[in-house]
Amino acid sequence: MTVLNPNLEVQDLIIIPRNYLSSQTLTVSLRDEQTNDLFTYTPESTIFNFYDLVSVSIILSCLYEDAFFEMIIRNNLNEIVYKDRVFCTSQDLNTYSINNGAYNTLNTNNNDYIVL
């Protein structure tokens, strides 16, 4: 699963494609799992590295907090070269909590009980 920050305008993805790519044009498709909307983007820049790593820099405008997306990257022959699930959050991944700002603990010391 890939985690993206919805507050950043440009997202950098490093992927390992399914098959060999040699300077092909890539297309990134994101499908929102809640609304089933499909968004298609063409990367701003694509860097093909020596060990079949591909670095994709893309501007995504469809991301929002606590959302899941299905990401499919295709080459110019319309073949799927990478497929992944994306989660969007602006929280730090080391301290991520689903209750961030929604759950407040009360400081009460009234937990005494009497046994008869």
N, C-alpha and C positions, 0 to 999 in steps of 0.2 A: 504494500500500500504506500502510495506517495502522499505526503502531507504538504499542502501549499498554504501560504498566507494570503488571505483575501485582501489585505491592506496594501500589498505590494503590487505595483503596476506591471512590472516585468518579472516573469518567473523563469528561472533557469532549471531545466531538467537534464539529468544525465541518465541515459538509458543504454541498455545492451539489447540491440535489435535481434529479432529471430533469425534473420538471414543477412547476408553481407550487403552493405550499402556502399555505393561509391558515388558520392556527390549527387545524390538524387534529391528531388524536391519532395519535402514531407508535408503532410497535412495532419493537423491535430484536431480530433473530434471529441467533444465532451458532452455527455448526456447526463442531465440532472436526474438523479434517481427519485426525487420527490415529485417533480413536475413533469418529467419525461421530455423536457425541452432539449433540443440538440443544437450545439454551438460548434461551428467549424472555424478553425484559425489556420493561417499560414505563418510559420515561425519567422521572426525577424532575422535571425541568423542561425545557422546550423554548422557545427564544427565536427568533422569526422576524424576521430583519433586513431592512433596506431592499433590499439587492442580492441577494435570493434566497439569502442565506446562512442556514443553520439551525444554531443551537448547541444541542446535545443533551447534557444532563448525566445520567449513568446510573451505577447501582451494578452492577458486574459481579463475580460471585463464581466464575465458571468459568475465569478466566484462570490460566495457569501458565507458568513460564519456558520459553523456546525453543519455543513452540507457534504453530501457524498456525490461523487461523479464517476461515471465510467469513462475512461480515457482510451481512445484508439488512435494510434498513429499509423498512417498509411503512406506508402511511397507513390511515385508518379504513375506506377502501373496498377494502382488501387489494391495492392496487396497489403495485408496487415503485417506490420513489422514490429509492433509493440502494443501490448494491451495491459492496462492496469486500472486499479481503483484509486480514486483521489479523495482525500478528506481535507476540508478547509477549516483552519483555525488560526487565530492570531495569538493564541496562548503559547507559552514556552512548552516544548514537548516533555521536558524533564519534570515539570510541575503541573502538567495538564490535569484538569478536573472537570467532569461533566457538571458539577455543582458550582462552578465558578460564578459567584454573584447571585446565585439562586437559593442557596441554603445558608441560613445563619444559625450558629450554635448559641445557646443561651447559657450564661454562667450562673447556674443556680446550685446552691449547696443544700437543697431541700430533699435529699435522697435518703433521709433517715427513716427507719421503720422499726416498729415495736413488735416483738414476738411474744404472744401470750401463752 
